[in-house]
Amino acid sequence: MTKSLNNLPELIPISKVSDEPDWFFELRLAAFHKLSSTFIPDSSLESWRKTKFGNFSIKNYLGTENTLKVKLHHTDKSIELVSIQDINEVQKKIVQSSLQGIIDSKENQFFQLVSIAYNQSFKFLSLADSFNSTDPIIIESSFRDFSLAGFQIFFLFTGKNSKAIILHKSISPLTETLNLFNSLFVSIINDGSNIEEIQMEEFTPSTIHIRKFIVVQNKDSFFKSGFFNLGGYRGKTFYDVNLQENGSSAKLLGVASPSKREIQDIEYSLFHNNSHTNSSIKFKTVMKDKSHHIFTGNLNIPKTSKHVEASQLNHNLILDKTARAESMPKLEVFADDVKCSHGATMSEINEDQLFYLLSRGFTPSDARHLIVEGFITEIIDEFSLENSNELKDKLLRKLGE
């Protein structure tokens, strides 16, 4: 698709950072050159049809210094977050291959190219073979002071037969003008590994957040994802899971709680690229005021994949008639030996439930609170988090504002 020059981005030239490896700068430079001929996504693209950012100008956010700080919390001191200057040869090949794939892609990867070209924060977390810990690895990414932009790349690589719980917290400041949080996450889950990866977004009403998650699963691996959105002015999230080898399995869960005039748009894509794979998505949204939430579930099963099971469910609880929810399942199934299902519901507070609670002495506010809590608890309780009550409280508190 061709675009006029008016639709192409205004870019600020990039330069090499003093301690940056040559090969990484070459990747950034390649991404920069690709950007110069890539237009900013708009409603002409199916994935961006519902989410508009108004008079968004990427130039306002480029050329800033390192504005993100990333902290690691875990009892095992041997676990390290490695910066780009310190990765080894194996990690280097993973990074090169993954980022080059994005640069060479024929799809519009505008914001991912921005994350590469103008990268401010790069971290690589590697888990050894047979790593096993029930203590969550907590990674917190936040803006420095009142910065306007953060461009992040994060890699997770697990050894074979590893088991871990990884909690990412992404936090933005409240600024007078809109700020931008733009991130690219790549997770490679090796043979036999069992990984829980939880994303907790604590974005303020002044934050535009655009995020891309890429997950690659190898033989007999299990990946459980938790995605919890606690706000943001406008948000677009892509979650791509590639079940590459036999026996791989993915379970994707999430809760969003948009309010006021927030627009949140999440798009899952499941690629069953091999046989004997299975996946499930269950996503719940509670919305109020004039908020708008869009859920898209893409499923792709080529004819070469056999014995595949896949399901997706999206449940929406609408607290105000002015709020809006959309659910769009998209299934491309070319194989015969598969079992697939999808479903979606849109509902308001159940009057019978509300009447029952009121008859037991609850106030209208407390009764609604209890119904919402029951709605989201099913998802939160799926995860082995000591601070699950904290997450639940934050979701409920936001809806009560």
Beta strands, then each sheet from edge to edge (+ up, - down):
strand 1: 68-73
strand 2: 81-82
strand 3: 121-127
strand 4: 137-143
strand 5: 149-158
strand 6: 163-171
strand 7: 179-189
strand 8: 194-202
strand 9: 207-217
strand 10: 222-229
strand 11: 234-243
strand 12: 249-256
strand 13: 263-272
strand 14: 278-287
strand 15: 292-301
strand 16: 308-318
strand 17: 324-333
strand 18: 338-347
sheet 1: 1+ 4- 6- 8- 10- 12- 14- 16- 18-
sheet 2: 2+ 3- 5- 7- 9- 11- 13- 15- 17-
end
